[in-house]
Amino acid sequence: MYDNEMKFVDTHEWVRLSSTGGENIATIGITAHAQELLGDLVYIELPSVGKVVNFHEVVGVIESVKAASDLYSPVVGEIIEVNDAVIADPTLANTDPHGEGWLFKAKLTDIEQMSKLMSAAQYKASIGEEE
């Protein structure tokens, strides 16, 4: 579920890095653990395309039948795409949080920030999951 291609932050967002045309692109979503804690998602507000975000900056809101939670940026960069499908159907983040339920993509301006994020093993340990 938590693959080694992903990095994590303690606010339960994940990052998957790819390089496209020489640019570092991060795909960001919430973890399976986060969606389990939140329960059925009913509303997701994402940052606007073009917005420049900093690490741990509030960039949106996720609402469930249980609670509303802030969404934090795990990267430094510019938002280049949001997942319109998850805005239209927030339950995608419940059913496939690490795949089709991704939230937004950012072009990184500080690739070094990625080295400060947790590995899958570190994240699983932080939430008390066994290897």
N, C-alpha and C positions, 0 to 999 in steps of 0.2 A: 504493500500500500504506500509506504514512504520509500521512494526509490532513491538511489545514491546520486541521481542527477539533480536532485532537489536540495535546496537550502531552506532553512526555517528560522523564524524569530519567535520569541517568547509570547508574542501577542497572537500566535497561531495563524500567521500567514506563511505561505510557501512561495518559493521563487524557483523557476526553471530557466536557466540561461541558454541562449542560443546566439550564434553570430550570423548576421545576414548582411551581405555587402560590406563587410568590414566593421559593421556596427554591432555592439553588444545589446541584445534585446532580452529583456526579462519578462516572462509571463508570470503573473501573480494570481494567487487564489487563497482561499481559506483551507485549512487542513480538515481532514476527515474528523479529527478529534474535536475541532471547533464546531463543526456542523452537528456533531452528536450532542455537544453541550447545549447548543442553541435550540435544537429541535427543528421543527418544520419552518423553513424560511418563507416569509411572505412578502418581503420588500428588500431591494438592494439599491442603494444610491452609490454611484461610482464617480470618480473624478472626471473632469472634462478633458477631451483630447486637447493637447497643447499645454496643459497645466504642468508646471515644473514642480516636482515634489522632492522633499528631503526625507532622509531616514527617520522613521518613527513619527512622521507627520500624519495627522488624521486626514484621510482622503475620501472618506465615505462613511456610510452607515449600513449596517445589516440588521434587519428586524425579523424576529421570529415570533411564533405564537407565545414564547416564553419571555423574551426580552429584546431590547435593542442594544447593539454593540457598535462601537466605533471600528472602522476599518483603517489600519495603519499601513503606510508605505514601508516595505522592508528594503527599499532601494533609494538611490539618488538618481534622478533623471527626469525625462519628459514623457508624459503619457502620450502614446501614439495610437492606442486602440482600446476600446472597451468592448466587452462581450454583450452585445445587444440581446442575445438569446437568454442570458441569465437575468437581465433586467426584465424581460418579458415574462420569464418563467424562473423565479428564484429557486424553485425546487431542484433545478439542475445542480446547484451548489450542494444540495443534500445527496442527490443520487450519484453524482460523479464529480466530487470536489477537486480531484487532482487531474481531471480530464476536461470534458465538455463544460464543466462548471467553473472554469477559470474566470477571473474577474476583469483584469486589465493587463495591458502590455506597456512597458516603458523602455525607451532608449536610454541606456545608462550613461551618465556623465561622470560617475565615480566607480569604476570597476573594482577598486580596492575595497570598497565597502562590502563586497560579496564575501571577502575572506573573514569578516567578522560575524557572519551568520552561522547558525548551527548546522551540522551534518544531520542526516536522517537518524543515525545512532544517538547523537546528542539530544535531538528533539524527542525521540522515543523515551530516552532516560528521563528527560525533564517532565514528561507527562505520565511517567510510571508504567510505560509499556515494556513488556519483555522483548528481547531480541528474537 
